[in-house]
């Protein structure tokens, strides 16, 4: 077994274990952390396949930006997992049917194999062309020329999602105790304390009624 094959099995095992923990852990913060580990292992597999651009893009975009945003949103929202578990058995039949359907489709594809009708001549052409051209440069040209409108739509959707995440985290909550910094800056010295004159609730005692403490002369 070569080093590349051993690393592939290692990364794949960690990826499957982390993906399994994403859907089985009870803490949503831990689930997001396991998902970050899953993306990172997938990036390492891309690196073994000599797809360096896709590997680094996966790390920078998903691990470095999207999943960190998910982590902060989950931590700030303080998701009540007990309330979410109440409807588990209600939606379990539909989830089980969808899961069985996905397993059957993946088994049919993996067990049946990939049938190739013609000789894979495209692979040699792509390999020879890739030696002369930069993959990332050509991808950038294609992305910002032919697919510029889908790119703008995707950026608009991401912007809306980011604004929605900020709005959810900054919403007013009943159990939160926050101080307005603007009110603290505008405060004046005379507004900090107010002296209020209040009437006595009981009449004052006469002077004769107050007994002076007796002093014993021990001399």
N, C-alpha and C positions, 0 to 999 in steps of 0.2 A: 504494500500500500504506500502510495506517495504522500508527501507532505500536504499537497493540495487536496487530495481525497480525504485525508484525516481531518484537515481543517473544515472541509465541507460538511462532514458528518458531525463534527463538534458544533459548528454554527447552526446546523439544522436542528440538532437535538435541543440546544438552548432556545432556538426560535420556537419550536413546538411546545416546549415546557412553559415559556413565557406567554405564548398565545393562549395556552390552556388556563394559566393563572389569571389572565385578563377576564375571562368569563366566569371564573369560579370564585375569585376573591370577593369578600364582602365589603371591603373598604374601597370606595371609588377612587381615592387618592392612590392607593396601592395598584388599582387596576390601570390607572394612567401611567404609573411608573413601569409596570410590566409591559405596557404597550410601547413605551419608549425603548425598552430593551428589545422588544420584538422588531421594531423598525431598524434598530442598530444592527442586529444580527442579519436581517435581510440585506442591509447595506454591505456587510462583510461578504455575503454570498455574491452580490453583484461585483464586488472587487475581485473575488476569485475568478469570475467569468470575464475579467479584463474589461469590464464596463465601468471605468473609473468615473466618468462624468455622471452617469446615473447613480452611482454609489454616493458620491459627494453631494449630489443634489438631494438624495433621500435624507442624508444626515442634516444638511443645512436647512431644508424646507420643513421636513416633517419632525425630525428629532429636535432641531434647534429652534423652530418657530411655532409650528402648529401644536405639537404636543406640550410644549412649555405653556402655551396659551391655554390649552385645555386644563393643564394642571393648576394654574392660577385661578381659572374660572371655577373649577370644582372646589378648590380650597376656600374661595371667597363666598361661594353660594351656600356652603354648609349644607349639603344635600342630606335630607333625612332618609336614610336607607330603610328604616323600619316601615315608613309609609309606602315606599316603593315595593317592598316585598309582599305587601298585602294583596296586590293584584297578580302575583306570580302564577298561581294555579288557574286563574281566570284566563290568562293568555297562553297557558302551557300547551293545550291541544294544537293551536295554530302554529306555535313555534316548533312543536314536535313534527308536524307534517312538513313544514318548510325544511327542517333539518334533515329528515329522511329523504326528501326530494333532492337536496344538495348532495347528500352522500351517494345516492344512486347515480346521479349525473356524473360526479367525479369518478366513481368506480367504473362506469361505462367507458369514460375517456381513458383512464389510466390502464385498465385491464385490456381494452381493445387495442391500445397502441396508436401511434400516429402513422397512418398510411401515406406514403409518398409515391405519387404516380410517376413523376419524372425524376430524372437525376438532379440532385441539388446543385445545379450550375450557378444559381444566384449567389451562393455563399462564396464561391471563389471570386466572382465579380465584385462583390461588396468588399472582400478582403483586399483585393488589389486596388480598389478605389480608395479604401480607407487609409492606405499607406501614403497616398498623395495629398489627401484632403484632411482638414481638421474636423473632427466630428462635432465638437461644440460650436465651431464657427458656422458650419453649415446648418446646424440646428437653430442657431440664433438668427441667421438670415431667413430661414423658412418660417420661424415663429413670428418675426416682426415684419414680415412682408405678406405672405399668403394667409397666415392665421392671425393677423393683427386684431380683427374684430372679435373672434372668440376669446383672444387674450384679454381684451378690454372688458368683455362681459365677465370673465372669470375674476378679474381684479375688482370689478364693481361688486360681485357677490361676496368676495372676501372682505371688502371694505364694509359692506352691510353687516356681515357676521361679526367683524371686530367692533363695530359701533354697538351692536346688540349685546355683545359680551360686556362691554364697558357699562352699558345702561343697566344690565342685570346686576352687576356688582355694585353699582352706585345707587341702587334704589333704596328708598327709605324703608327701614325695618322697625318694628315696634320694640324689639329687644335690644336695639343698638343705642349706645349713649355716645353721641359725638358733640364736639364743641365747634361752633362756627368761628373760624379764625378772623373773619371780617368784623364780627361783633367784638372780639377781643381787642382788635386794633382801634376801633372807634370809641372804646370806653374812655370816660373821663374820671379824674380823681374824685370829684364830688359825687359821681354815680356809684362808686364802689361801696360806700357805707352811708346809710341814712339814719340819723338820730331821731327817734320818735319819742315824744313825751307822752307817757301813759299815766292815768290816774291810779292812785293806790287802791288796792282791793280791800285793805283793812285799815282802820284808823290807827294813827300813831299812838303809842303808849305815853302816858305822862312821865315827866322826869322823876317825880317822887316814887313812882311805881317800880322804877328800875333800881334794884338793889345793888349797891356797890360791893364788890368782893371784899370780904373781911380778910385782914392781914393779921396773922398771929405773930405776937412779939415773943420770940423764943429766948430773948436775952434775959 
